[in-house]
Amino acid sequence: MDNREWFKQAKFGMMVHWGLYSILGGEWQGKRIPHIGEWIQQYFRIPRVEYEKLATVFNPIYFNAEEWVKLAQDAGMQYMVVTAKHHEGFAMFHSKVDKYNIVDATPFGRDVIGELAEACAKHGLKFGVYYSQELDWHEPNGGGYSEGKTWCDNTAYWTNNWDYPQENKNFTQCFEDKIKPQVTELLTNYGDLCLIWFDTPFDITPVQSQELYDLVKHYQPNCLVNSRIGNGLGDYQSTGDNDVDYDYEADCEKTEKNNEVLYRTVRTGLLECPATLNDTWGYKSFDTNWKNADEVLALKDKLNAKGINYLLNVGPDALGRIPAPAMEIFREAGRRLK
């Protein structure tokens, strides 16, 4: 089946944010981040050399790819999207491009993306990957430098400007030397991907967005690309984070009037809303504000009624465990769906 047709019918998927930030669990030097856990390096401006130490102790011995896949299926989900590389720049797959990855830099030494891709193929669950194609806080020339402060009460920036000053950054170097080669690895080493989930386009040019889109289609023509690749490209529209009240027609109108909208609308009629189960994407030990099964199903119905897929996120801990409350909510939702 063409993935566009599949996507229309999918309705419900699991998103997983997992990386080195899960080790900190939202805490750094006696302080707690009041915002999303995966932004902890940026929020506390943790130096690269300090943050790299997390890799030396990352050993998620309880990670079990088949258990994650089974949980998604128990919840009635049709696909899974996992962070292959988030803004911290650490790859959760065996990258030959950069040794800063889960196989080469950790005592765990296993390819998480590879194991999940295999488990999804075995059990018939569609598999996709998230890849931060611009922000990379591990790279001197990571993008986002053209923008000012972002969320986190307007205290954090998009780019790493504590290790690497703003002046003379060259995103093209990062794009050519790391981004494109790693995306190629994902497209060629992990079987069929249903989609690649890009994010946060700022300094990426129209030519670079097109080049990245063409790269995906060259290796996997049936792999969908979301609108956050930037510059009006993509096969489907990602709403804003947790934008459960998204109005497609209003966004189309806004886009026509304002070319500076971050995620320009892709007019394919394929839509997806990424949303959190609690208040964070990456693991925070103290975030217990879970939506219950009633809320999850109500949001799913609300979004699906507007033709929008519900991509519901969970953040595993540093040992590779999906939090017990999240597991129970997913299973309860699945029982009711059945």
Secondary structure as UniProt FT lines:
FT   HELIX           3..10
FT   STRAND          12..16
FT   HELIX           21..24
FT   TURN            25..26
FT   STRAND          27..28
FT   TURN            29..30
FT   STRAND          31..32
FT   HELIX           37..39
FT   HELIX           40..43
FT   TURN            44..45
FT   HELIX           48..52
FT   HELIX           53..57
FT   TURN            61..62
FT   HELIX           65..74
FT   TURN            75..76
FT   STRAND          79..85
FT   TURN            87..88
FT   TURN            102..104
FT   HELIX           112..123
FT   STRAND          126..131
FT   TURN            137..138
FT   TURN            140..141
FT   TURN            145..146
FT   TURN            152..155
FT   TURN            167..168
FT   HELIX           171..174
FT   HELIX           175..179
FT   HELIX           180..189
FT   STRAND          195..197
FT   HELIX           206..219
FT   TURN            221..222
FT   STRAND          224..226
FT   HELIX           227..229
FT   TURN            231..232
FT   STRAND          236..238
FT   TURN            241..242
FT   TURN            244..245
FT   HELIX           248..257
FT   TURN            259..260
FT   TURN            267..268
FT   STRAND          271..276
FT   TURN            285..286
FT   HELIX           293..305
FT   TURN            306..307
FT   STRAND          308..314
FT   TURN            318..319
FT   HELIX           324..337
//
